[in-house]
Amino acid sequence: MILGKYRKRILAGTVAAAMVFSFAGCGKKKESEQEKLTSTVVYSVEDADATEVMKVGDAIVHLDDILVYIFQEMYQYSVTPDTVGPLEVTIRKETLSNIRTNYIIYDVAMHNNVEVSDEDKALAQQYADNFINVFKPLMDLYGVNAEAVYDSFYTQMVVTKFQNDIKNQLGQKIQDSVNEQYKDVRFFDIYQVVFPYVEVQESGEPVKNEDGSFNVYDDAKKKEIKANAEAAAKEISAGADPEATAEKYEVKTFSTSTVGFDGAYSEPMNGELLALKKGEASKIYDNGNCYTFYVILNPDNPDMRDYYAYTIASNYVQDEFEKVQNKWLQTIEIDEEGDMIGTAFDDIDIAHMAEVMQALDVQAEEDTSHKDAATTTESK
């Protein structure tokens, strides 16, 4: 455990936002009017480290920890002196909410002996280093040292790891159940070719009237569209590529590859699809606003069973996880007013901080490297 004092067990929900962006900033050449903003110390390291701001259960949150959260909120919302007014309430509210939530979840994680790998620690260190690389000038002015930053990012990774472990456990149970339920069911890959006979937008979505109805083409036009669908199905069954054929008939925008399985469709359609051979097109179905047919790409794909089970589990897990997390959050009683210590939190000058950040030209630059990091964590 790298945490020295329990009060340093801080975990910023806003750190998740930090993981969505790489921290990138550069120092503007200081103009005369910026000298005071970029050189005047707001809090000393000693004051920021010692000032008690709030409590969460038995834990005390100090000013330097609070500031780490606020920096990230300001950064996430790209706050400027011009926009800080309407955003200040949101920043303060989210800061307190994230602190309380993450303190509690961290406490639960510790009681459940969460295991954090060296790879997880290295990732947390990487994001902390990125944070410091940008915020160091601001940290110096507000008395935030590297220890507070490292602890926040480390504990954020602990919580992320713990949350993912619970989600994986919940997901594995339902996935195993679905796999067992569908172990003898045949899954198959299909390409659905769609010929709309209603007016459509450029995006491919049907045009809807105010009453929810569609603008259906007249009978002559519908007859022509059906004939094209029948011709396309005949060509595909004779060996033509399904996607190329859909493009030829200008319906590729509406057509798609998908997965089916025995029992997914109503009869007699279910039996008709199961009887098709690879590369064979089905008969034409009228779905109410289009003519459509299906082409069997692979009549038996057992790998899709796992994918289907995973999809079902993923949809199930989020709801179940929120129930579990709500139970965690009830393990420590929160008193929004009584938990605050003195006026230290209210005394933080958010408007002044916005001016300093603008003077230091702290900016967010979008990055995709966090996606790999998240995948690494969640797959364990």
N, C-alpha and C positions, 0 to 999 in steps of 0.2 A: 504494500500500500504506500503510495507516494504522498498521501495527504498528511500534513503535519498536524493541523488542528482541525477538530470536527467542524468548526465554523467555515472551513474552506471547502466543505463538501457541497459545492455549488454546481448547479447544473443549469445552464441556460437553455430554455426552450428556444430562445432566439439563436442559439448556436446552430440549430437546424437551418436557420436562414443563412448563417455564415457558411454552412456546408453547401449551400446552393450557389454561392458565389465565391470566387477567389477574391481575396482582399488585394486590391491594387490601388495605389495612390502615389501621388508625387507632390513634393513641396513646391508651392509657388514661390517665386521670388518675392520676398517680403517688401511690400510697399510701406511707406512711412506710417500710413493709417493702420497697417496690420501689425506693426511692431509690438504694440501693447497686447493685442489679442494672442499672439503666438509666443509670447515670452513671459506673461504674467502667470505665476503659479496660483491655481485655484485652491488645491488642497495639498498639503505635504504628504509624503508617503506615510509618515507616522500617524497623522490625523486620519487619513483614509483607512489605514489598517486598524486603528483603535476605535473609531466611531461606530457605535452600535446603532443600527437602523431599524431592524425588525427581528422578530423571532418566528420560527416555524417549529412548533412543538418545543422541544428542549434546546434546539439549535439556534444560535444567534447569527444573523447575517450582518456583515460589516459593510461599511461604505465602499471599500474598494471592490467588493463582490458586486454590489448594486451597480456600480459604474460600468463594470464589464457588460452587464445585461443592457444597460442604457445605451452604451456605445453601439451595440449590435442592433438595437431597435432603431436608433437614429440612422444607422447605416442602411438597414433594410428598407426604411421608408424614404431614403435619399432626402432627409430633412434639410431644408435650407432656412435662413432667417425669414424668408418670405412665406414659407409653408409651415413653420413650426407652430404657429398659433393654433390652428384647428387640429393639429396632430399631437399636441402635448398630452392631452387627456388620454388618448389611445396609447401612447408610449408609456405613460406612467401605469396605466391599468394593465397592459400586457406584461410589463416588467414585473410587477408584483405577482401576477397570476403565474407567470413562468417560474419565478423563484419558488413559490409555494408548491406548485405541482412537482417540480423537479427535486426539491428537497425531500418531499414525501416519497416519491418513487425511488430515489436513491436510498432512502432509509429502508424501504421494502426490499430493494435489491440486495443490500448488505445482509439483511436478515435471511435472505434466501441463498446466500453464498454464491452470487453470480460469478462466473469465471470470465476473465478478460484476458485475451491472448496478447502476446507481444506485438502481433500485427495490429491489433486494435489500439494498443497503446501508441504505437508508431504513427498510426493514422491521426489520433487525437493530437499528438505532438506536432504533426505536420500542419494541422489547421491552427493550432496555437501559434506556431511560428509565423504563419501567414498573417494572422491577426496582428501580432506584435510588429511585423514588418510595416504595416500600414499605420497602426494606432500608436506606435511608440512616442511620437511627439505629443499626442493627446494624452497618453498615459502619464508622461512626465509632468504635464501641467495639472493633472487631476490626481496625482499620487497613487496611481495603479502600477504595481510592480509585476514582473513576469510571473512570479509565483501564483498570483491571483488568476492570471490568464491560463496558465498551465493547469491549475486545479479545475477551473471551470470546464475546459475542453476535455480533460481526462474524465471528469465525472459525467459529462454529457455522453461520452462514449460508453461509460458503465451503464447508464440508463438505457441508451440505445440498444446495447447488447442484451440487457435484461428484457426489454420490451420485445425484441426480435426472438429471443429464446422462448418467451411465452407464446408469441404468435405462431412460431414453428411447432410448438407442442400442440396447440389447439388445432392448427392446420393439419398436422400429421394424423390426428385422430379421425377427423372427418374424411381425409383423403384415403386412409386405410379402409374406412367404412364404405366409401363410394366404390373403391376398387373391388372390394368383396362383393358388393351388390351387383356390379357390372362385369364380373370376371368372365362370364360366359356369353356376354353380349358382343355382337360384331360391330365394330366401328369402321367407317369407310370415309375416304376423302372424295369430295364431290365439287364440281364447278357448277354454280347456278347461273344460268343465262336468262336475263330479264329483258323483256320487250314491253316498255310502258305503253299503255294506250290512254294515258292522261297527260295533260300539259305538265312539263317538268321545268325546273329552274336549271341554271347553268351548273349548279352544284350537284345536280342529279336528284334533288328532292322534289316530290310532287308539289305543284302549286295548290295551296289550300285557300278556299274561300272563307269568308268570315264565319259561315255556319259549319265549317269543317269539311265541306264537300270538295270533290275534285272536279276539274274541268275535263270531262271525258270527251274523247274524240267521237265523231259521228260513226255510224255503222260502216260506211264505206272505208273510212280510214282504219277502223279496227280490223276489218277483214283483210286489208293490205298488211297490217302489222302481224296478224296471225299467220298469214302466208309466209312472211319473212321468217318468223320463228320456226315454222315447220321446215322451211328450206335449210335454215341454219342447223337444226337438229339432224336432218338427213345428211348434211355434209360432214358433221362431226362423227356420226355413227359410221360413216364411210372412211374415216381416218383423218379428217381435218383437225387441226389443233383448236381446242375450245376457245382459248383466249384470242387467238388470231381471228377466228371466225366471229367472235363477239365484236372485235374491232372492225372487221369487214362490214358488219351490219350496223355499226355505230351504236352499239349497246354495251360496250365494255365498261363505261362509266357506271352502269347499273348492275353489272354482273360481278360475281365474286367467288373466290374459293372458300369452301367451308368444310365442316365435318358433320357427318350424320351417324346415327347408330340405330340399331334395331329397336323399334319402339318409340322413336322420336317423332314419328309422323302418324297421322290418323290413317286408318284403313279406308280404301284399299291402297292408298299411296305408299304406305310403309312396305307392304309386300311387293309392290311393283318396283320400288327402288332396290330392295334386296335381291331381286331376280336379275337385275342388270349386270352385264359383264363389263370389264375394264374397257373404257373408251366408248361405251355405248350411251346414247342419249335416251332420256325418258320420253314419254308422251308429253304433249303440251298441257299445262295446267293453267286455269284462269284464276288468278288470285284476287280478283276484284278491282285492281287498277293496272294490271299487267298480265301478259302471257309469259310464262316461265317454264323452263325445263331444266333437268339436272343431268350432268354427265359424270359418270363414275370414273374417277382418276385412279383410285386404289380401292378395290372391293373389300379389302381386309387389312386394317391398320391398327394392330393392337397397341402401338405406342400412343395412339390418341386417347386410349382409355386413361392412361396416366395424366395426360394433359387435361382431359375433361374433369377428372377427379381433382386435379390441382385447381382448376378454375372454380369448381364448386366450393372447394375448401377456402379459396381466397375470398370469395364473396361472403362466406360464413364467418371467417375469422375476424374481420373488422368489427362486426356487430358484437361478437362474443368477447373480443379483446376490450372493447369499450366498457362492457359490463364488468370485466375483471379489473380494469384500471379504476373504474369508479369505486370499487370496493377498496382498492389501495388508498385512494384519496380520502377515504373516510377513516383511515387508521390514525390520522392526526387531526385533532380539532382545530379549525381555523376561526379566528376572530379578526376580521378585517381591520377593525379600528383598534382593538385591544392589543393586537400583535405588533403594532408600530411602537417604536421606541423614540420618544422625543419628536423633534420636528426635522430631523436630518434629511429625511426623504423629500419632504415638501420644500426644504431649503435648496435643493439642487436646482440650479438655474439652467433649465433646458434651453431657453432662448439664447443665453450666452454660449452654451455648448454648440448650438447650431452655427453661431457666428465663428467660433474657433474652428470647427470642422470645415467650414467653407474656406476660411483663410488658409487652412492646411491642405485644401483640395483633396479631401478623402472621398473617393468614388468607388462605386461597385462596378466590377467588370464580370460579365457572365462567364461561367466556366462549366464544363461538363465532367470534369474529373471526379466530382463528388458522386456521380452515378456509379462509377466503378467501386468507389469506397462503400457506398450503401449496399451494393450487391455483395461485396465481400463480407460485410457484417451480417447481412440477413441470411446468407447461405450457410452459416455455421450452425 
